[in-house]
């Protein structure tokens, strides 16, 4: 169940960050509120995930996948370009999250 909480936290963090962009510097109150609520609920679910997942592992997954998600969302929704360097960085982030998780599995076997 803790990984389900973590997935919910990641999705909410991606939505909140997207809303932050749409808030246009907190001038659009609808997106400002969506952003603040999204971050708050995201942190709540992250805290629920931390009951069973170590903080280092959970944060690596949360921030890594969140970063990749935001980059992809910005590419699709806001038409922001992803350079080759950015794409390589995204691949490194995903690789890092996988390696961190593999290291965690080997410590528990």
Contact map, one row per residue, 1 for C-alpha under 8 A:
1111100000000000000000000000000000000000000000001000000000000000000000000000000000000000000000000000000000000
1111110000000000000000000000000000000000000000011111100000000000000000000000000000000000000000000000000000000
1111111000000000000000000000000000000000000000001000100000000000000000000000000000000000000000000000000000000
1111111100000000000000000000000000000000000000001000000000000000000000000000000000000000000000000000000000000
1111111110000000000000000000000000000000000011011000000000000000000000000000000000000000000000000000000000000
0111111111000000000000000000000000000000000011011000000001000100000000000000000000000000000000000000000000000
0011111111100000000000000000000000000000000000000000000000000000000000000000000000000000000000000000000000000
0001111111110000000000000000000000000000010010000000000000000000000000000000000000000000000000000000000000000
0000111111111000000000000000000000000000111111000000000000000100000000000000000000000000000000000000000000000
0000011111111100000000000000000000000000010000000000000000000110110000000000000000000000000000000000000000000
0000001111111110000000000000000000000000010000000000000000000000010000000000000000000000000000000000000000000
0000000111111111000000000000000000000110110000000000000000000000000000000000000000000000000000000000000000000
0000000011111111100000000000000000000110010000000000000000000000010000000000000000000000000000000000000000000
0000000001111111110000000000000000000000000000000000000000000000010011000000000000000000000000000000000000000
0000000000111111111000000000000000100100000000000000000000000000000000000000000000000000000000000000000000000
0000000000011111111100000000000001111110000000000000000000000000000000000000000000000000000000000000000000000
0000000000001111111110000000000000100000000000000000000000000000000001000000000000000000000000000000000000000
0000000000000111111111000000000000100000000000000000000000000000000001001100000000000000000000000000000000000
0000000000000011111111100000001101100000000000000000000000000000000000000000000000000000000000000000000000000
0000000000000001111111111100001100100000000000000000000000000000000000000000000000000000000000000000000000000
0000000000000000111111111000000000000000000000000000000000000000000000000000000000000000000000000000000000000
0000000000000000011111110001001000000000000000000000000000000000000000000000000000000000000000000000000000000
0000000000000000001111111111111100000000000000000000000000000000000000000000000000000000000000000000000000000
0000000000000000000111111111000000000000000000000000000000000000000000000000000000000000000000000000000000000
0000000000000000000110111111000000000000000000000000000000000000000000000000000000000000000000000000000000000
0000000000000000000100111111101100000000000000000000000000000000000000000000000000000000000000000000000000000
0000000000000000000000111111100100000000000000000000000000000000000000000000000000000000000000000000000000000
0000000000000000000001111111111100000000000000000000000000000000000000000000000000000000000000000000000000000
0000000000000000000000100111111110000000000000000000000000000000000000000000000000000000000000000000000000000
0000000000000000000000100001111111000000000000000000000000000000000000000000000000000000000000000000000000000
0000000000000000001101100101111111100000000000000000000000000000000000000000000000000000000000000000000000000
0000000000000000001100100111111111110000000000000000000000000000000000000000000000000000000000000000000000000
0000000000000000000000000000111111111000000000000000000000000000000000000000000000000000000000000000000000000
0000000000000001001000000000011111111100000000000000000000000000000000000000000000000000000000000000000000000
0000000000000011111100000000001111111110000000000000000000000000000000000000000000000000000000000000000000000
0000000000000001000000000000000111111111000000000000000000000000000000000000000000000000000000000000000000000
0000000000000001000000000000000011111111100000000000000000000000000000000000000000000000000000000000000000000
0000000000011011000000000000000001111111110000000000000000000000000000000000000000000000000000000000000000000
0000000000011001000000000000000000111111111000000000000000000000000000000000000000000000000000000000000000000
0000000000000000000000000000000000011111111100000000000000000000000000000000000000000000000000000000000000000
0000000010010000000000000000000000001111111110000000000000000000000000000000000000000000000000000000000000000
0000000111111000000000000000000000000111111111000000000000000000000000000000000000000000000000000000000000000
0000000010000000000000000000000000000011111111100000000000000000000000000000000000000000000000000000000000000
0000000010000000000000000000000000000001111111110000000000000000000000000000000000000000000000000000000000000
0000110110000000000000000000000000000000111111111000000000000000000000000000000000000000000000000000000000000
0000110010000000000000000000000000000000011111111100000001000000000000000000000000000000000000000000000000000
0000000000000000000000000000000000000000001111111110000000000000000000000000000000000000000000000000000000000
0100110000000000000000000000000000000000000111111110000000000000000000000000000000000000000000000000000000000
1111110000000000000000000000000000000000000011111111100001000000000000000000000000000000000000000000000000000
0100000000000000000000000000000000000000000001111111111001000000000000000000000000000000000000000000000000000
0100000000000000000000000000000000000000000000111111110000000000000000000000000000000000000000000000000000000
0100000000000000000000000000000000000000000000001111110000000000000000000000000000000000000000000000000000000
0110000000000000000000000000000000000000000000001111111011000000000000000000000000000000000000000000000000000
0000000000000000000000000000000000000000000000000111111111000000000000000000000000000000000000000000000000000
0000000000000000000000000000000000000000000000000100111111100000000000000000000000000000000000000000000000000
0000000000000000000000000000000000000000000000000000011111110000000000000000000000000000000000000000000000000
0000000000000000000000000000000000000000000000000000111111111000000000000000000000000000000000000001100100000
0000010000000000000000000000000000000000000001001100111111111100000000000000000000000000000000000000000000000
0000000000000000000000000000000000000000000000000000001111111111000000000000000000000000000000000000000000000
0000000000000000000000000000000000000000000000000000000111111111000000000000000000000000000000001001000000000
0000000000000000000000000000000000000000000000000000000011111111110000000000000000000000000000001000000000000
0000010011000000000000000000000000000000000000000000000001111111110000000000000000000000000000000000000000000
0000000001000000000000000000000000000000000000000000000000111111111000000000000000000000000000000000000000000
0000000000000000000000000000000000000000000000000000000000111111111100000000000000000000000011001000000000000
0000000001000000000000000000000000000000000000000000000000001111111110000000000000000000000011001000000000000
0000000001101100000000000000000000000000000000000000000000001111111111000000000000000000000000000000000000000
0000000000000000000000000000000000000000000000000000000000000011111111100000000000000000000000000000000000000
0000000000000000000000000000000000000000000000000000000000000001111111110000000000000000010011000000000000000
0000000000000100000000000000000000000000000000000000000000000000111111111000000000000000000000000000000000000
0000000000000100110000000000000000000000000000000000000000000000011111111100000000000000000000000000000000000
0000000000000000000000000000000000000000000000000000000000000000001111111110000001000000000000000000000000000
0000000000000000000000000000000000000000000000000000000000000000000111111111000000000000000000000000000000000
0000000000000000010000000000000000000000000000000000000000000000000011111111110000000000000000000000000000000
0000000000000000010000000000000000000000000000000000000000000000000001111111111100000000000000000000000000000
0000000000000000000000000000000000000000000000000000000000000000000000111111111111000000000000000000000000000
0000000000000000000000000000000000000000000000000000000000000000000000011111111100000000000000000000000000000
0000000000000000000000000000000000000000000000000000000000000000000000001111111000000000000000000000000000000
0000000000000000000000000000000000000000000000000000000000000000000000001111111100000000000000000000000000000
0000000000000000000000000000000000000000000000000000000000000000000000000111111110000000000000000000000000000
0000000000000000000000000000000000000000000000000000000000000000000000000111011111000000000000000000000000000
0000000000000000000000000000000000000000000000000000000000000000000000000010001111100000000000000000000000000
0000000000000000000000000000000000000000000000000000000000000000000000100010000111111110000000000000000000000
0000000000000000000000000000000000000000000000000000000000000000000000000000000011111110000000000000000000000
0000000000000000000000000000000000000000000000000000000000000000000000000000000001111111000000000000000000000
0000000000000000000000000000000000000000000000000000000000000000000000000000000001111111100000000000000000000
0000000000000000000000000000000000000000000000000000000000000000000000000000000001111111110000000000000000000
0000000000000000000000000000000000000000000000000000000000000000000000000000000001111111111000000000000000000
0000000000000000000000000000000000000000000000000000000000000000000000000000000000011111111100000000000000000
0000000000000000000000000000000000000000000000000000000000000000000000000000000000001111111110000000000000000
0000000000000000000000000000000000000000000000000000000000000000000100000000000000000111111111000000000000000
0000000000000000000000000000000000000000000000000000000000000000000000000000000000000011111111100000000000000
0000000000000000000000000000000000000000000000000000000000000000000000000000000000000001111111110000000000000
0000000000000000000000000000000000000000000000000000000000000001100100000000000000000000111111111000000000000
0000000000000000000000000000000000000000000000000000000000000001100100000000000000000000011111111100000000000
0000000000000000000000000000000000000000000000000000000000000000000000000000000000000000001111111110000000000
0000000000000000000000000000000000000000000000000000000000000000000000000000000000000000000111111111000000000
0000000000000000000000000000000000000000000000000000000000011001100000000000000000000000000011111111100000000
0000000000000000000000000000000000000000000000000000000000000000000000000000000000000000000001111111110000000
0000000000000000000000000000000000000000000000000000000000000000000000000000000000000000000000111111111000000
0000000000000000000000000000000000000000000000000000000010010000000000000000000000000000000000011111111100000
0000000000000000000000000000000000000000000000000000000010000000000000000000000000000000000000001111111110000
0000000000000000000000000000000000000000000000000000000000000000000000000000000000000000000000000111111111000
0000000000000000000000000000000000000000000000000000000000000000000000000000000000000000000000000011111111100
0000000000000000000000000000000000000000000000000000000010000000000000000000000000000000000000000001111111110
0000000000000000000000000000000000000000000000000000000000000000000000000000000000000000000000000000111111111
0000000000000000000000000000000000000000000000000000000000000000000000000000000000000000000000000000011111111
0000000000000000000000000000000000000000000000000000000000000000000000000000000000000000000000000000001111111
0000000000000000000000000000000000000000000000000000000000000000000000000000000000000000000000000000000111111
0000000000000000000000000000000000000000000000000000000000000000000000000000000000000000000000000000000011111
